């Protein structure tokens, strides 16, 4: 009897499990998808399509950013120490500037005013030229690519400080950029003007040669009889008197003669000195007038002396 009860209990348990499963099936939410067999799974219809692994390598939709190669004027303008580039064709914001000669790349602040020089893609401030290692006045070959930097780099450039260093352009990229630059005309390059062919001119009418006037006959030279030289005027006799004006004394005879010639005086020697004197004068009044005259000419030590 005990055995039969156990078998009956097992049957009843099985019936209970089946009943509970059926009840759970009745409470299943409406519209729940059924589990597809392995190998028959299909992606949802609204899954975005992609052209690369995991659909992440497709070209993002949005405005095309500025990216050009060309020539830049080095150290142009007064930027007050800013690390900036400007030109009418550049957008406002920030950009990477790459030196196509070395591949060195830095982050700069860009502006669309003022306009760059004629034939140039942009003007580079002295700060940019320093960071790129550019020197001299030759145009720089550059690539300018618009970027959106992190906030810390924006603040640094707004304050006139360099942004964080950026990686140099790899050689394979530089080769392509230089090929693009070969299609850009260098600043100031212009086609040589073609010389215009001059229009044929009419031959000038032949003119009869003008007759030269007859040369004037030379006038006969007047012969004047040789005349004897006029007799030299006798030197004026030295005025007599006992008054003299002693102007100055010199240790050099040459200096004394120079002053004597200047004031119409005479030089006398007294030991190892040479004196410059005026006179003699007939009276003291004449000597005083002479003394006052040389005193006005700067020789205030002149004095009247008598023999």
C-alpha positions in Angstrom: 0.0 0.0 0.0 2.9 2.3 0.8 4.4 1.6 -2.6 1.3 2.4 -4.4 1.0 5.7 -2.5 4.4 6.7 -3.6 3.7 6.0 -7.2 0.5 7.9 -7.0 2.3 10.8 -5.4 4.8 11.0 -8.2 2.1 11.0 -10.8 0.3 13.8 -9.1 3.6 15.8 -8.9 4.1 15.5 -12.7 0.6 16.6 -13.4 1.2 19.7 -11.1 4.3 20.7 -13.1 2.5 20.5 -16.4 -0.4 22.5 -15.1 2.0 25.3 -13.8 3.7 25.5 -17.2 0.4 25.9 -19.0 -0.5 28.7 -16.6 2.8 30.5 -17.2 2.2 30.3 -21.0 -1.2 31.9 -20.5 0.4 34.9 -18.8 3.0 35.5 -21.5 3.0 39.3 -22.7 1.4 39.9 -26.1 3.8 40.7 -29.0 7.0 39.2 -27.5 9.2 37.8 -30.3 9.8 34.2 -30.5 13.4 32.9 -30.2 14.7 32.2 -33.6 16.7 29.0 -34.2 20.5 29.3 -34.3 21.7 30.2 -37.8 18.5 31.9 -38.9 19.0 35.2 -37.0 18.4 38.3 -39.0 19.3 41.9 -37.9 16.5 44.3 -37.1 15.3 46.4 -40.0 16.2 49.7 -38.2 19.9 48.8 -37.6 22.1 51.6 -39.2 24.2 50.4 -42.1 28.0 50.8 -42.0 30.8 50.4 -44.5 33.4 49.1 -42.0 33.8 46.9 -39.0 30.9 47.3 -36.6 29.6 50.1 -38.8 32.0 52.7 -37.4 34.2 53.6 -40.4 31.6 55.5 -42.5 32.0 59.1 -43.3 30.3 61.2 -40.7 27.5 63.5 -42.0 28.0 67.2 -41.3 29.8 70.4 -42.7 33.2 69.8 -44.4 36.0 71.4 -42.3 38.6 73.7 -43.8 41.8 71.9 -45.0 44.1 73.5 -47.5 47.8 73.7 -48.5 49.5 76.9 -49.6 52.0 79.6 -48.8 52.1 81.7 -45.6 53.9 84.9 -44.9 56.2 84.4 -41.9 56.1 86.8 -38.9 53.7 89.2 -40.5 51.9 91.9 -38.6 51.8 92.8 -34.9 49.9 90.1 -33.1 51.0 91.2 -29.6 52.6 87.8 -28.9 49.6 85.7 -29.9 50.0 82.3 -31.5 47.7 83.1 -34.4 47.1 83.0 -38.2 44.8 85.1 -40.2 43.5 85.6 -43.7 40.3 86.3 -45.6 39.8 82.7 -46.6 40.3 81.2 -43.1 37.3 80.4 -40.8 37.2 81.7 -37.3 38.2 79.2 -34.6 41.3 77.0 -34.3 43.5 75.1 -36.7 46.5 72.9 -37.0 49.4 74.5 -39.0 51.9 72.0 -40.5 55.2 73.0 -41.9 55.5 70.9 -45.1 59.3 71.2 -45.0 59.7 69.4 -41.6 56.2 68.0 -40.7 56.2 70.0 -37.5 52.6 70.7 -36.4 51.2 73.2 -33.9 47.8 74.4 -32.8 46.9 78.1 -33.5 44.1 80.5 -33.2 42.7 81.6 -36.6 40.7 84.6 -37.7 39.4 85.7 -41.1 40.6 89.3 -40.7 42.7 91.1 -41.7 43.2 89.7 -45.2 46.5 87.9 -45.9 49.0 89.3 -48.4 48.2 88.8 -52.1 49.0 85.3 -53.2 49.2 83.9 -49.6 46.9 81.4 -47.9 47.5 83.0 -44.5 49.8 85.3 -42.4 51.6 83.7 -39.5 52.3 85.6 -36.3 55.9 85.8 -35.0 54.8 83.4 -32.2 53.8 80.7 -34.8 57.0 81.2 -36.8 59.0 80.7 -33.6 57.2 77.5 -32.6 57.5 76.1 -36.2 61.2 77.0 -36.3 60.7 79.3 -39.3 63.2 82.1 -40.0 63.8 84.7 -42.6 61.3 86.3 -44.9 60.8 83.5 -47.4 57.2 82.2 -47.7 56.5 79.1 -45.6 54.9 76.0 -47.3 52.1 75.0 -44.9 48.9 73.0 -44.4 46.1 74.6 -42.4 43.4 72.2 -41.1 40.5 73.3 -39.0 40.1 71.4 -35.7 38.2 71.6 -32.5 40.7 71.4 -29.6 40.1 70.6 -26.0 39.1 73.4 -23.6 42.6 73.6 -22.0 44.2 74.3 -25.4 41.6 76.9 -26.2 42.3 78.7 -23.0 46.0 78.6 -23.6 45.8 80.1 -27.0 43.3 82.8 -25.9 45.9 83.8 -23.3 48.8 83.8 -25.8 50.4 80.6 -24.6 51.2 77.5 -26.7 48.8 74.6 -26.7 49.8 71.1 -25.9 52.4 69.6 -28.4 51.0 67.7 -31.3 52.4 64.8 -33.3 54.5 65.7 -36.4 53.0 64.8 -39.8 54.3 61.4 -41.0 56.4 61.2 -44.2 53.7 59.5 -46.3 51.3 62.3 -45.5 53.9 65.0 -46.3 54.5 63.4 -49.7 50.8 63.8 -50.6 50.5 67.3 -49.2 53.6 68.4 -51.1 52.1 67.0 -54.3 49.0 69.1 -53.7 51.2 72.2 -53.1 52.9 71.7 -56.5 49.5 72.8 -58.0 49.4 76.0 -56.1 51.2 79.0 -57.7 53.9 80.6 -55.5 53.2 84.2 -54.3 54.4 86.8 -56.7 54.7 84.3 -59.6 53.3 85.8 -62.7 53.6 85.0 -66.4 56.3 87.0 -68.2 54.7 89.7 -70.3 54.8 89.1 -74.0 56.7 91.8 -75.8 54.4 93.6 -78.2 55.7 93.8 -81.8 56.2 97.4 -82.6 54.2 98.8 -85.5 56.3 99.6 -88.6 57.1 103.2 -88.6 57.3 105.4 -91.7 60.8 106.3 -92.8 61.8 109.8 -91.7 62.1 112.3 -94.6 65.6 112.9 -95.7 66.8 116.4 -94.8 69.5 118.3 -96.6 72.6 118.6 -94.4 72.8 122.0 -92.9 75.8 124.1 -94.0 78.1 124.9 -91.2 78.8 128.7 -90.9 82.2 129.7 -92.0 84.7 129.8 -89.2 85.6 133.3 -88.1 89.0 134.5 -89.0 91.3 134.9 -86.0 91.9 138.5 -85.1 95.5 139.6 -85.4 97.2 139.7 -82.1 98.0 143.1 -80.9 101.6 143.6 -80.2 102.3 145.9 -77.3 105.7 147.1 -76.6 107.2 145.6 -73.5 106.9 147.9 -70.6 109.1 148.1 -67.7 107.6 146.9 -64.4 106.2 149.6 -62.2 108.6 150.5 -59.4 107.6 149.0 -56.0 106.0 151.3 -53.6 108.4 152.1 -50.7 107.3 150.6 -47.4 105.7 153.2 -45.2 108.0 154.5 -42.6 107.3 153.2 -39.2 105.5 155.8 -37.0 107.6 157.3 -34.4 106.6 157.2 -30.8 107.3 155.8 -27.4 104.0 154.1 -26.6 103.4 150.3 -27.4 100.6 147.8 -26.7 101.9 144.5 -25.6 99.1 142.0 -26.5 100.4 138.5 -25.6 103.5 136.4 -25.1 104.1 132.9 -26.5 106.7 130.2 -26.1 106.2 129.3 -29.8 107.4 131.7 -32.5 104.8 130.3 -35.0 101.9 131.0 -32.6 103.2 134.5 -32.1 103.5 135.2 -35.8 99.9 133.9 -36.4 98.5 136.3 -33.9 100.6 139.2 -35.2 99.3 138.6 -38.7 95.8 138.6 -37.4 96.0 142.0 -35.6 98.6 143.7 -37.8 101.2 143.6 -35.0 104.8 142.7 -34.8 106.8 140.0 -33.0 109.8 140.7 -30.7 111.9 138.2 -28.8 112.5 138.4 -25.1 114.7 135.6 -23.9 112.8 132.3 -24.6 109.5 134.0 -25.2 108.0 135.7 -28.3 106.0 138.9 -27.7 103.2 140.3 -29.9 103.0 144.1 -29.8 101.3 147.0 -31.5 102.8 150.4 -32.1 104.7 152.5 -31.6 102.2 155.2 -31.1 102.8 159.0 -30.8 100.7 159.5 -27.8 99.0 157.6 -25.0 95.5 158.2 -26.3 96.3 156.4 -29.6 97.9 153.5 -27.7 94.8 153.2 -25.4 92.5 153.1 -28.4 94.6 150.3 -29.9 94.6 148.5 -26.6 90.8 148.7 -26.3 90.4 147.3 -29.8 92.4 144.1 -29.1 90.7 143.7 -25.8 87.3 143.5 -27.6 88.7 140.8 -29.8 89.4 138.6 -26.8 92.8 139.8 -25.6 91.9 141.4 -22.3 95.4 141.1 -20.9 96.8 143.6 -23.4 98.4 146.7 -21.8 100.1 149.9 -22.8 103.8 150.2 -22.2 106.4 152.9 -22.9 110.0 152.8 -23.9 
